[in-house]
Amino acid sequence: MTHPSDLALILAGATALGLLVYLLAALLRPEKF
């Protein structure tokens, strides 16, 4: 059983992680962006 707050926290964490990976990839390979 998951509470809506837990779901929001997981969603926010996944979004932040994805954004971090995207920024890291952009820094490592600027020619692809």
mmCIF file of the N, C-alpha and C atoms, coordinates in Angstrom:
data_MODEL
# 
_entry.id   MODEL 
# 
loop_
_atom_site.group_PDB 
_atom_site.id 
_atom_site.type_symbol 
_atom_site.label_atom_id 
_atom_site.label_alt_id 
_atom_site.label_comp_id 
_atom_site.label_asym_id 
_atom_site.label_entity_id 
_atom_site.label_seq_id 
_atom_site.pdbx_PDB_ins_code 
_atom_site.Cartn_x 
_atom_site.Cartn_y 
_atom_site.Cartn_z 
_atom_site.occupancy 
_atom_site.B_iso_or_equiv 
_atom_site.pdbx_formal_charge 
_atom_site.auth_seq_id 
_atom_site.auth_comp_id 
_atom_site.auth_asym_id 
_atom_site.auth_atom_id 
_atom_site.pdbx_PDB_model_num 
ATOM 1  N N  . MET A 1 1  ? 0.841  -1.201 0.000   1.00 0.00 ? 1  MET A N  1 
ATOM 2  C CA . MET A 1 1  ? 0.000  0.000  0.000   1.00 0.00 ? 1  MET A CA 1 
ATOM 3  C C  . MET A 1 1  ? 0.875  1.250  0.000   1.00 0.00 ? 1  MET A C  1 
ATOM 4  N N  . THR A 1 2  ? 0.692  2.071  -0.993  1.00 0.00 ? 2  THR A N  1 
ATOM 5  C CA . THR A 1 2  ? 1.473  3.299  -1.085  1.00 0.00 ? 2  THR A CA 1 
ATOM 6  C C  . THR A 1 2  ? 0.567  4.510  -0.934  1.00 0.00 ? 2  THR A C  1 
ATOM 7  N N  . HIS A 1 3  ? 1.026  5.468  -0.150  1.00 0.00 ? 3  HIS A N  1 
ATOM 8  C CA . HIS A 1 3  ? 0.260  6.694  0.029   1.00 0.00 ? 3  HIS A CA 1 
ATOM 9  C C  . HIS A 1 3  ? 0.564  7.645  -1.125  1.00 0.00 ? 3  HIS A C  1 
ATOM 10 N N  . PRO A 1 4  ? -0.364 8.543  -1.444  1.00 0.00 ? 4  PRO A N  1 
ATOM 11 C CA . PRO A 1 4  ? -0.137 9.508  -2.532  1.00 0.00 ? 4  PRO A CA 1 
ATOM 12 C C  . PRO A 1 4  ? 1.130  10.325 -2.320  1.00 0.00 ? 4  PRO A C  1 
ATOM 13 N N  . SER A 1 5  ? 1.451  10.627 -1.070  1.00 0.00 ? 5  SER A N  1 
ATOM 14 C CA . SER A 1 5  ? 2.653  11.409 -0.783  1.00 0.00 ? 5  SER A CA 1 
ATOM 15 C C  . SER A 1 5  ? 3.902  10.617 -1.153  1.00 0.00 ? 5  SER A C  1 
ATOM 16 N N  . ASP A 1 6  ? 3.867  9.310  -0.891  1.00 0.00 ? 6  ASP A N  1 
ATOM 17 C CA . ASP A 1 6  ? 5.008  8.457  -1.249  1.00 0.00 ? 6  ASP A CA 1 
ATOM 18 C C  . ASP A 1 6  ? 5.157  8.392  -2.764  1.00 0.00 ? 6  ASP A C  1 
ATOM 19 N N  . LEU A 1 7  ? 4.029  8.305  -3.464  1.00 0.00 ? 7  LEU A N  1 
ATOM 20 C CA . LEU A 1 7  ? 4.048  8.241  -4.921  1.00 0.00 ? 7  LEU A CA 1 
ATOM 21 C C  . LEU A 1 7  ? 4.603  9.540  -5.499  1.00 0.00 ? 7  LEU A C  1 
ATOM 22 N N  . ALA A 1 8  ? 4.194  10.674 -4.919  1.00 0.00 ? 8  ALA A N  1 
ATOM 23 C CA . ALA A 1 8  ? 4.682  11.974 -5.373  1.00 0.00 ? 8  ALA A CA 1 
ATOM 24 C C  . ALA A 1 8  ? 6.180  12.098 -5.117  1.00 0.00 ? 8  ALA A C  1 
ATOM 25 N N  . LEU A 1 9  ? 6.623  11.579 -3.972  1.00 0.00 ? 9  LEU A N  1 
ATOM 26 C CA . LEU A 1 9  ? 8.041  11.639 -3.625  1.00 0.00 ? 9  LEU A CA 1 
ATOM 27 C C  . LEU A 1 9  ? 8.864  10.804 -4.596  1.00 0.00 ? 9  LEU A C  1 
ATOM 28 N N  . ILE A 1 10 ? 8.375  9.612  -4.919  1.00 0.00 ? 10 ILE A N  1 
ATOM 29 C CA . ILE A 1 10 ? 9.066  8.731  -5.870  1.00 0.00 ? 10 ILE A CA 1 
ATOM 30 C C  . ILE A 1 10 ? 9.096  9.371  -7.256  1.00 0.00 ? 10 ILE A C  1 
ATOM 31 N N  . LEU A 1 11 ? 7.979  9.980  -7.657  1.00 0.00 ? 11 LEU A N  1 
ATOM 32 C CA . LEU A 1 11 ? 7.897  10.630 -8.962  1.00 0.00 ? 11 LEU A CA 1 
ATOM 33 C C  . LEU A 1 11 ? 8.860  11.810 -9.033  1.00 0.00 ? 11 LEU A C  1 
ATOM 34 N N  . ALA A 1 12 ? 8.913  12.593 -7.964  1.00 0.00 ? 12 ALA A N  1 
ATOM 35 C CA . ALA A 1 12 ? 9.820  13.738 -7.914  1.00 0.00 ? 12 ALA A CA 1 
ATOM 36 C C  . ALA A 1 12 ? 11.268 13.271 -7.950  1.00 0.00 ? 12 ALA A C  1 
ATOM 37 N N  . GLY A 1 13 ? 11.565 12.199 -7.240  1.00 0.00 ? 13 GLY A N  1 
ATOM 38 C CA . GLY A 1 13 ? 12.923 11.658 -7.217  1.00 0.00 ? 13 GLY A CA 1 
ATOM 39 C C  . GLY A 1 13 ? 13.338 11.140 -8.580  1.00 0.00 ? 13 GLY A C  1 
ATOM 40 N N  . ALA A 1 14 ? 12.428 10.448 -9.258  1.00 0.00 ? 14 ALA A N  1 
ATOM 41 C CA . ALA A 1 14 ? 12.720 9.912  -10.586 1.00 0.00 ? 14 ALA A CA 1 
ATOM 42 C C  . ALA A 1 14 ? 12.930 11.046 -11.586 1.00 0.00 ? 14 ALA A C  1 
ATOM 43 N N  . THR A 1 15 ? 12.124 12.095 -11.482 1.00 0.00 ? 15 THR A N  1 
ATOM 44 C CA . THR A 1 15 ? 12.247 13.251 -12.372 1.00 0.00 ? 15 THR A CA 1 
ATOM 45 C C  . THR A 1 15 ? 13.576 13.958 -12.140 1.00 0.00 ? 15 THR A C  1 
ATOM 46 N N  . ALA A 1 16 ? 13.943 14.148 -10.870 1.00 0.00 ? 16 ALA A N  1 
ATOM 47 C CA . ALA A 1 16 ? 15.203 14.806 -10.538 1.00 0.00 ? 16 ALA A CA 1 
ATOM 48 C C  . ALA A 1 16 ? 16.383 13.976 -11.031 1.00 0.00 ? 16 ALA A C  1 
ATOM 49 N N  . LEU A 1 17 ? 16.288 12.653 -10.869 1.00 0.00 ? 17 LEU A N  1 
ATOM 50 C CA . LEU A 1 17 ? 17.363 11.763 -11.305 1.00 0.00 ? 17 LEU A CA 1 
ATOM 51 C C  . LEU A 1 17 ? 17.507 11.807 -12.825 1.00 0.00 ? 17 LEU A C  1 
ATOM 52 N N  . GLY A 1 18 ? 16.390 11.791 -13.518 1.00 0.00 ? 18 GLY A N  1 
ATOM 53 C CA . GLY A 1 18 ? 16.410 11.854 -14.977 1.00 0.00 ? 18 GLY A CA 1 
ATOM 54 C C  . GLY A 1 18 ? 17.003 13.165 -15.470 1.00 0.00 ? 18 GLY A C  1 
ATOM 55 N N  . LEU A 1 19 ? 16.637 14.261 -14.805 1.00 0.00 ? 19 LEU A N  1 
ATOM 56 C CA . LEU A 1 19 ? 17.163 15.572 -15.182 1.00 0.00 ? 19 LEU A CA 1 
ATOM 57 C C  . LEU A 1 19 ? 18.661 15.635 -14.930 1.00 0.00 ? 19 LEU A C  1 
ATOM 58 N N  . LEU A 1 20 ? 19.105 15.050 -13.822 1.00 0.00 ? 20 LEU A N  1 
ATOM 59 C CA . LEU A 1 20 ? 20.527 15.028 -13.489 1.00 0.00 ? 20 LEU A CA 1 
ATOM 60 C C  . LEU A 1 20 ? 21.316 14.246 -14.540 1.00 0.00 ? 20 LEU A C  1 
ATOM 61 N N  . VAL A 1 21 ? 20.786 13.096 -14.938 1.00 0.00 ? 21 VAL A N  1 
ATOM 62 C CA . VAL A 1 21 ? 21.435 12.279 -15.971 1.00 0.00 ? 21 VAL A CA 1 
ATOM 63 C C  . VAL A 1 21 ? 21.482 13.035 -17.296 1.00 0.00 ? 21 VAL A C  1 
ATOM 64 N N  . TYR A 1 22 ? 20.393 13.731 -17.620 1.00 0.00 ? 22 TYR A N  1 
ATOM 65 C CA . TYR A 1 22 ? 20.325 14.504 -18.865 1.00 0.00 ? 22 TYR A CA 1 
ATOM 66 C C  . TYR A 1 22 ? 21.373 15.616 -18.868 1.00 0.00 ? 22 TYR A C  1 
ATOM 67 N N  . LEU A 1 23 ? 21.487 16.328 -17.746 1.00 0.00 ? 23 LEU A N  1 
ATOM 68 C CA . LEU A 1 23 ? 22.468 17.404 -17.635 1.00 0.00 ? 23 LEU A CA 1 
ATOM 69 C C  . LEU A 1 23 ? 23.886 16.860 -17.691 1.00 0.00 ? 23 LEU A C  1 
ATOM 70 N N  . LEU A 1 24 ? 24.124 15.730 -17.058 1.00 0.00 ? 24 LEU A N  1 
ATOM 71 C CA . LEU A 1 24 ? 25.445 15.111 -17.061 1.00 0.00 ? 24 LEU A CA 1 
ATOM 72 C C  . LEU A 1 24 ? 25.821 14.696 -18.479 1.00 0.00 ? 24 LEU A C  1 
ATOM 73 N N  . ALA A 1 25 ? 24.865 14.121 -19.208 1.00 0.00 ? 25 ALA A N  1 
ATOM 74 C CA . ALA A 1 25 ? 25.109 13.713 -20.595 1.00 0.00 ? 25 ALA A CA 1 
ATOM 75 C C  . ALA A 1 25 ? 25.380 14.938 -21.462 1.00 0.00 ? 25 ALA A C  1 
ATOM 76 N N  . ALA A 1 26 ? 24.669 16.024 -21.211 1.00 0.00 ? 26 ALA A N  1 
ATOM 77 C CA . ALA A 1 26 ? 24.859 17.252 -21.980 1.00 0.00 ? 26 ALA A CA 1 
ATOM 78 C C  . ALA A 1 26 ? 26.250 17.836 -21.719 1.00 0.00 ? 26 ALA A C  1 
ATOM 79 N N  . LEU A 1 27 ? 26.734 17.694 -20.491 1.00 0.00 ? 27 LEU A N  1 
ATOM 80 C CA . LEU A 1 27 ? 28.065 18.196 -20.149 1.00 0.00 ? 27 LEU A CA 1 
ATOM 81 C C  . LEU A 1 27 ? 29.155 17.326 -20.763 1.00 0.00 ? 27 LEU A C  1 
ATOM 82 N N  . LEU A 1 28 ? 28.937 16.017 -20.744 1.00 0.00 ? 28 LEU A N  1 
ATOM 83 C CA . LEU A 1 28 ? 29.938 15.093 -21.265 1.00 0.00 ? 28 LEU A CA 1 
ATOM 84 C C  . LEU A 1 28 ? 29.966 15.077 -22.790 1.00 0.00 ? 28 LEU A C  1 
ATOM 85 N N  . ARG A 1 29 ? 28.776 15.209 -23.410 1.00 0.00 ? 29 ARG A N  1 
ATOM 86 C CA . ARG A 1 29 ? 28.702 15.183 -24.877 1.00 0.00 ? 29 ARG A CA 1 
ATOM 87 C C  . ARG A 1 29 ? 27.921 16.387 -25.396 1.00 0.00 ? 29 ARG A C  1 
ATOM 88 N N  . PRO A 1 30 ? 28.531 17.570 -25.356 1.00 0.00 ? 30 PRO A N  1 
ATOM 89 C CA . PRO A 1 30 ? 27.830 18.794 -25.801 1.00 0.00 ? 30 PRO A CA 1 
ATOM 90 C C  . PRO A 1 30 ? 27.522 18.791 -27.298 1.00 0.00 ? 30 PRO A C  1 
ATOM 91 N N  . GLU A 1 31 ? 28.257 17.988 -28.080 1.00 0.00 ? 31 GLU A N  1 
ATOM 92 C CA . GLU A 1 31 ? 28.036 17.978 -29.529 1.00 0.00 ? 31 GLU A CA 1 
ATOM 93 C C  . GLU A 1 31 ? 26.712 17.308 -29.902 1.00 0.00 ? 31 GLU A C  1 
ATOM 94 N N  . LYS A 1 32 ? 26.149 16.527 -28.964 1.00 0.00 ? 32 LYS A N  1 
ATOM 95 C CA . LYS A 1 32 ? 24.880 15.855 -29.268 1.00 0.00 ? 32 LYS A CA 1 
ATOM 96 C C  . LYS A 1 32 ? 23.681 16.742 -28.944 1.00 0.00 ? 32 LYS A C  1 
ATOM 97 N N  . PHE A 1 33 ? 23.914 17.887 -28.334 1.00 0.00 ? 33 PHE A N  1 
ATOM 98 C CA . PHE A 1 33 ? 22.797 18.750 -27.948 1.00 0.00 ? 33 PHE A CA 1 
ATOM 99 C C  . PHE A 1 33 ? 22.852 20.094 -28.670 1.00 0.00 ? 33 PHE A C  1 
# 
